[in-house]
């Protein structure tokens, strides 16, 4: 029975050692609380005691709580689609994540290439929007088509579709995901779709505009609808 | 002596594994073809074999999940993945309200949260077809939809108030061994966003033609199945980040094919 006892003793010692460790690290955190002005009146200056900022008189906040707000430019906001970590393939067979689109205004629509009814009209609607944007601003915008049929729409097929539709320039992008990443992405856009036969889907016709931080700013619903609002939001975002 | 101790521990380990496998709480659902209320081309759909949780996920289960996964805590969850009422009946990040029953189904959870919970356990949410397939059973029959008593019971529940506060496992289990598909809460499905009806008749008339391509809208197969109509209507009105007092979920697991 001695080996058993040894094992148990070892286990107890390990447990105690670990619990001690975690306590020690917690203590460190408590001691190290620093305070900062939420408006950054004095740059990144920190205070060890809570109080008010000597410049704007706003209440100082713990540095740890401020982080998300102060670094909006580099971090991803709560409402950004860049929070989705799924991987996609472009028509050039490059692997990307949505956050790789960061910094550009993004116009997105979900289609599938074998679609005969609504998708050609959605493609036309996207082109219509692109036509309204002055050439100088096109470089700041990415027009993205996300396939709802990832089984059929391979990068090769998407590339062929791009060529057929004269959408092979840099501002156009076509994405293939997986069944689950497409479902998740559609849910973020509130797009509904259903496979009604092996080659046909029912789907909502929604064109979505995202700002360079990946936050949804505008949605245009329907086919062949007036795109003035969508164009307006794009013009504002690319000023 | 040493080898005996090792043997004892091995037996213990094996026993514990078995215990866990049983406590896993899933039952086998044998797939088949059936005619759902809204199907593909309005014909039969095929459901493959899968394992389904016997019970909806409880408050206690979810409490454990958020303890292990800080990003799904009430204050940490990002807005893209859940609306403001996420875990509305929780006191704080890790605890339920005092009045909430740990053995009630968890509600106020979004689709994203439900999907993450299932994925964490190597499971997934059931599709609408899979869920409806199991839910059309009663205590004795796999397809009880033709029985008046089946529909009556479900509709009685739809009228019962605050059923989300009941304890799980109190309704009679169906022929598969699954509890509470009817009687407690609505449940999220993986492809809830494939229901292309808005659930609002005025909207359906004006906008559908523009908003939806194809025609899977109003072509239900069984106009008598009013209860199922309500479920589809609810699904059609949901968005993935919505959370509701009477909307919970359960998970299922695919059965690995032997040839894979």
Interface residues (C-beta under 8 A of the other chain):
Chain A: X1 X2 X3 X4 X7 X78 X79 X80 X81 X83 X84 X115 X117 X118 X119 X183 X184 X186 X187 X188 X190 X191 X192 X193 X194 X195 X196 X197 X200 X201 X202 X203 X204 X205 X206 X221 X222 X223 X225
Chain B: X1 X2 X5 X6 X8 X9 X40 X41 X78 X79 X80 X81 X111 X112 X115 X190 X191 X193 X194 X195 X196 X207 X210 X211 X212 X213 X214 X215 X216 X217 X236 X239 X240 X241
